[in-house]
Amino acid sequence: MPEFLILTLLFGITEVIIAFAFAAIAQVFYHQIGLNFKAIFKGMAERLFLFVTLTNGYTQALTFFSALKLATRLKHEEPKADLDGFNDYYLIGNLLSVVVAIGYVYIYQHFQEIHLLQVLNGK
């Protein structure tokens, strides 16, 4: 099976799992029920951004990503009672996104190593 197809399937399956995980996290910390498709697509775009920048060696993109997330959060108004729940949800969600993106990079790099070894061995 071609490397691109394997990575695409892995990305798709992982993103579905993450969507349900974020829905569960939102229900626990933020009392939000159901799937938020706008948030799902934003998260996918974030992880894709991190994947592309990190695979190309631009680790400073993590700082840029953090600054963007902070800037979008500054004007967020929450009732005082829900503030702690939202902050926990926001922190866990962002950490999970970064960890998943780093995991994508790790898998991608290992696919590259396997492909290189196959080329060197004449397969």
Buried (B, 14 or more C-beta within 10 A) or exposed (E): EEEEEEBEEBBEEBBEEBBEBBBEBBEEBBEBEEEBEEBBEEBBEBBBBBBBBBBEEEEEBBEEBEEEBEEEEEEEEEEEEEEEBBBBBBEBBBEBBBEBBBBBBEBBEEBEEEEEEEEEEEE
